[in-house]
Amino acid sequence: MISRALGPEFGGSIGTLFFFANVFSSALYTTGCVEGLIDNFGVGGYLGEDKGLPEGRWWAFLYGSCIVAINCLVCLIGARLFARMSVGILAVVMVSALSVIISVFVLNSEILVSIPKTNMLVYNETTVDGPYINGSYTGLSTITMRGNLYSNYTKDYTTNKQLSFAVVFAVLFSGVTGIMAGANMSGDLKDPSKAIPRGTISAITFTFVTYIIVSCLVAASCDNFLLKNSFGFLPDINLWPPFVITGTLIATYFASLVKMIGSSRILHALAKDNIYGILLSPATKATLGGNPWVAVLASWILVWMVLLIGSLNEIAELTSIFFLLSYFCTNLATLALELASAPNFRPTFKLFSWHTSLLGCAGTLVMMFFINFIYASISIILFIILFMILHYRAPLESWGSISQALMFHQVRKYLLLLDSRKDHVKFWRPNMLLMVANPRSCCELIHFVNDLKKGGLFLLGHVKVGQYQEVTSGDPCLDEMPYWLGLVDHLRVKAFTELTMAPSVREGMWQLIRIGGLGAMKPNTIILGFYDNMLPQDSFQKKEIFKEVKYANLELKEVRTKFLSRSTSDRQMNPSEYVLLMKDCIKMGKNLCLARNFHLLDKEKIIKSSETYYIDAWPVNFTAPHTRMDYNTTCLFLLQLACVLKMTNNWKKRTCLRVFLCIDPRQDDTMRLQYRLEQLLQLLRISASIHLVAIDNCLQYLGSDSALVQSGTESQETAYSDGATGAPTQQQAVTSPKDLPQNYLQAVNQLLVDKMQGTAVCFLYLPEPPSDSTEHMRYLQQLQILTDGLPPTMLVYGQSLVTSTAL
């Protein structure tokens, strides 16, 4: 019932606590029943005299084992047998209680009550064989009442341990935990929502009145010495002693039986909900009549083991703490529901409010630590561990979870506090929108971007091309969303998915860029796959791509089937539209990245290998080599991404960061340029090795008179001027030259290939796309020539400031 209302985390954890509480409570009542047997039928007992039942720790354990075995047999026959007897049991217990009350009023003369000779605090080795020492029953007396009015704790003669309010409270509290018996048997009730509150409140009221009346009458009629030194005195002051003996034995026995029934039903419910998986799967077995016989046997074994503790007071402490923790969690769950403002949480109990829940939480928590600080601390730690395990490992069910309501409430509150107007470059982080046409061909890239986001936002965007007006029924995006969520589950990436439908990919991307994210959490970097004629690789065939997922809404087979392989002929845009996509991203103020060759990325090999791999950063625009000494916004963004990747856990230990400085030995001041780059990296606190690369062999293809080979040392003196904000000088708009020779690009490509031995990923400068539509194809061809044969490559264009020296 709690799982359905609050979700598997609270239901499973509270249910587990209830289970153990009922197990300990059953053992507690069994121990009480055994003590009643020994006190009345043992040697020196009320009915046993000199030839009663043998006494001792292991004899008591034997009697308890027999009682528990009988309980197990009754549970196996079925709880309905007990249900038929419950009215008769209630009648016997009520007659017994009434006999105690009536006897106090009828018996007004003084009665001497013998103190049992098992009380070695009153007797000693010499007096134990002598006459009995007596306590007094005085009848109703104000003098006796005043003598019992204040606390005066002494040692418990059964354990020889000092008593305290905490111990007495634990024993007494264990006697009123039956208020949850209705909840334990909710599956057997016709209308639990009405029967449980009415029955529980009625039981609490009746029990409270009974306890108060009996306690006051006993305190006003029995002296303090008798109350402390004889726990079985009630038969001696009763009109007909068998009333009390019968009521005591029946009450304790059937209380232990109720608790065993309750524990077995709770265990069976936990097993049926598959909360603990295969661990509790045997407990799902039941007879044709629905009796959970495996759960009954498991409960019987645990109760039998708890009996080994022996001491009623110690069992009572553990029982009370388990029940108090259960009640604390229940109050906490209702408080959370109220604070989460869940619209469908409309309790019918008129006296409920968050004040009552908070008071219940505070009261139960205080009393737990008051009873036993160590037991309470250990139980809370175990509950937290249990709750976290269930939160992350519990199966996905359609019941709904209170944790989702709480997270929604908190996320909404903090999203409202997250103000985009207060953004500062010091706290910049990459918020990525990865546009995905078909995830079957880019799983490696999805994993890579998941690492690159460094605690930022990661969105998977997909555009379904079509006219929404032509859709006859349903929403195609809503129908496909579960498969994307299933993909995220099986890839084990921390990403959100955004799907939209538009007449073209370009229009769909506009929508995703503008409305993707929420509040101030918007993507600042757009990542596109590279546009070329390469046949898409099927990532789904690689076993290491998908991680093991214990629970998922969709099986991996269903996800694989949904996303079919595609060929290059299935493209939904031409090269010019692709370049316009890039222009649109820049126009919208977003950083832009193009990913190529990521089907070659084998992250598992990098992580498991003992070799060192490299992350290469080339902060130079090869289509405008005269600006190679400029460290503009794009160069800084490129260095930032490379550094962020190096900082992630998966890449930190197995990779090194290399920054390549391209020079022309014929004209450049190599030492000064290297010093400038070292100063820049030191200022940005980027730990990397600098590698000098001579590009004079490449520049010779441009011709000695070309403006493209003019040394940047004469006209370009870019400096890092703003230490507070990390702002570089204004980025120069550099357009890819129309007449850039192909042999120059091929030479640069060969240079890159030669230098990238052992490279895992490289970051290259992405030149700004041309505005002239006639140059779009040439632009893509230049990028393709530049990146042919390279390892996984990220072409980067920076639009906004991302680095700071103020932290």
C-alpha positions, 0 to 999 in steps of 0.5 A: 500500500505504501509502495503504491502511494509513495513509490518503491523507495519509501515503500520498500524501505518502510516495508523492510523496517515494518517487516523486521519490527514485526519479527522482533515484536513477535519474538517479544510477545513470545518471550512475554508468553514464556515468562507468563508460563514460567511465572504461573506454571514454573517451580515456585509459580502461582500454579506450579508450586514445587513441581512446575515447569523447569526454569532457565535460559535454555528451557525458556528458549525451548518453550519459546521455540514451541510457541513459535512453531505453533504460530508457524503452523497456524500461519501455514494453515491460513490467517483466516483461521485466526480471523475467525477466532479474533472475536473470541480472543478479544472477548477473553482479553476484555473479560480478563481486563474487566476482572482486574478492574472489578477486583480492585473495587471489590477487594478492599481488605489488605492482601499479602502477595508473595515475592517470587523466590527468583527475585535475588534482589530481595532474597539471598542464598540464606533466605531463599529457602526460608519463608516468602517475603511479601508485598502488600495489596492495600485496596484503593488508598490515597497513601498508596497512590502517593507512594507510587506517584513519582518515579523511583527506578531500581534494578530489574530482578529478572536481568539484574540491570538498572531500569530507566524511563527509556527502558520502561518506555520501550517495553510499554511502547512495544505493547501498543504497536498493534495499531499497524496490524490493520495496515499489515493485513490491508490486502485482506480488507474489503475497503482498506482506506476506510477500515484502517483509519477507523479501526486504528483510531478506535483501537488506540482510543480503547487501548489508551483508556484501558491502560490509563484505568488499569495503571491508575487502579494498580498504582492506588492499590499496590505498594511500591515494593510489590510493583517493583519486585513481583511482575506476576502479582495480578492473579493474587489480587483477582477475584478469580486468578485464572481470569488473569492467567488466561488473559495474559497467556492468550493476549501475549500468544495471539499478539505474537501470532498477529505479528508473525502473520503481519511480517509474512504478509509484508515479506510476501508483498516486498517479494511480489513487487520485485523490489529486491529482485532475485533475493526475495523471489522465493518469497513470492510462492504461495498456496492456491488460496494465496497463503505465502508459505515461503514468507511464513517459513522465513518469518518463523526462522527469523523470529526463532533466531531473535529468541536467542537474545533471551532478555525481554527488555533488550528485545523490547528496545530493538522492537520499539526502535524499529517501530519508531523508525517505521513511524518516523519514515511514514510521517516523513513521507506524508510531510514530504508529500505535503511540502511537495504540493502534489495536487493529487495528495488530498488526505481524507483524514480531517485532522491531517496537516504538515504540523502533525506530520512534523510533530510525529517526525520529531517525537519518534526521532527523539524517542528513538535516541532516548531509548538507545542512542547506538541502536537508533544511530545504526538503524537510521544509517541502515535505513538511509543505505537501504533507501539509496539502494532502492532509489537507484536499483529499484525497478521502474514501476508505474506506481509513481514515486514521491522522490520524483515529486520532491525533485520536481519541487526543488528543481522548479524552485532553484530553476526560478532562482537561476537567473540568466542575467547573472551569468558570468564567464568565471562559472561558464560550463559547456551546455551541449546540444548534439543534433542526432539524425540516427543514433545507430551511427553516433553512439561513440559521439554521444558517449564523448559529448557526455564526457565533454559536458563536464557537469553541464547540460547535455541535450540530444536533439532530433528533428522529424521532417514532415508536416504536422498537418498531415499527421492523422492521429497522435503525435509522432514525437511523443510516440518515439520519445520512449525509445530515445529515453530507452537509448539514454538508459542503455547508453548510461549517459546523463542526457535529456532528449528533445524531439520536434517535427518541422518541414525541414531540419533547419527549421527544426533546429531553430526550434530546438536551439530556441526552446531546448532546455529550461529557464537559464539552463539553455544550450550554449554549444551546438554539435553537428555531425560532419557532412561527407559521403562516408557510409554511416557505421553501425555503432549498435554492433559494438557490445561495449557501447551499451552498459548493463542496465538492471531495470529499464522501461524498454529492453535493448532489443526494442531500442535496436529495432526502432533505430534502423540503419540508414545510408547516405542517400537518406539525408534530408538536406543538401550541403548548402543547407548544412552550411546554412545550419552552421551559419544559423548557429553562429547567428544565434550566438552559439558556439559550434562544433563539427564532429568527424571520425568518431566511429573510430573512438574506442573509449573502453580501450583508452580507459583499460590500456596501460599506454598513454593517449593524447588529446591534441589541440591545434589553436590555428586557423589553417585556412588563414595561416597569416593569423596563426599567432592570434589566440582569438575566441575560437582558439581559447574555446578550443583550448578550453574544451581540450582542457575540460576533456582532460579533467574528466575522470575517464580521460584524466589518468590515461591521456596527456594534453598536447598543444601544437604551435605552428611556426615558419622558421624562415620568418617567425621568432620561435622563442618569443612565440613559444614564450607567449603560448606558455604564458597564455597556458599558465594564465589559463592554468592549463597543464599541457605540453607545447610542441613546435611544428614547422609548417614552412613546407605547407606554406610554400604551396601558397606562393611567396607573394600571397597575403596568406603567408605574411608573417603574423608577427608584423601585424598580429599582436594579440594579447590576453588583456583582461585578467578579471574576465578572461576576455581576449581581444576582438576576434577577427572575422576571417573568411575562408579564401576562395583560391586556397590551393588544394595541395596546401590543404593536402600538405596540412592534412599530411602534417596533421596525420604525421603528428597525431600518432597515439592521438585519441581525440584532436581539436581543430580550428573551424573557420567561419562558414562563408556567406556566399552560397556558391562557396558552400560546397568548396568550404565543405570540401576544404574541411573534408580534405583537412580532416581526412584520415585523422583520428576522432576530430572536433572542429571548433568555432568559438562565439562567446567568452569561456575562459577566465583567470579570476578563479 
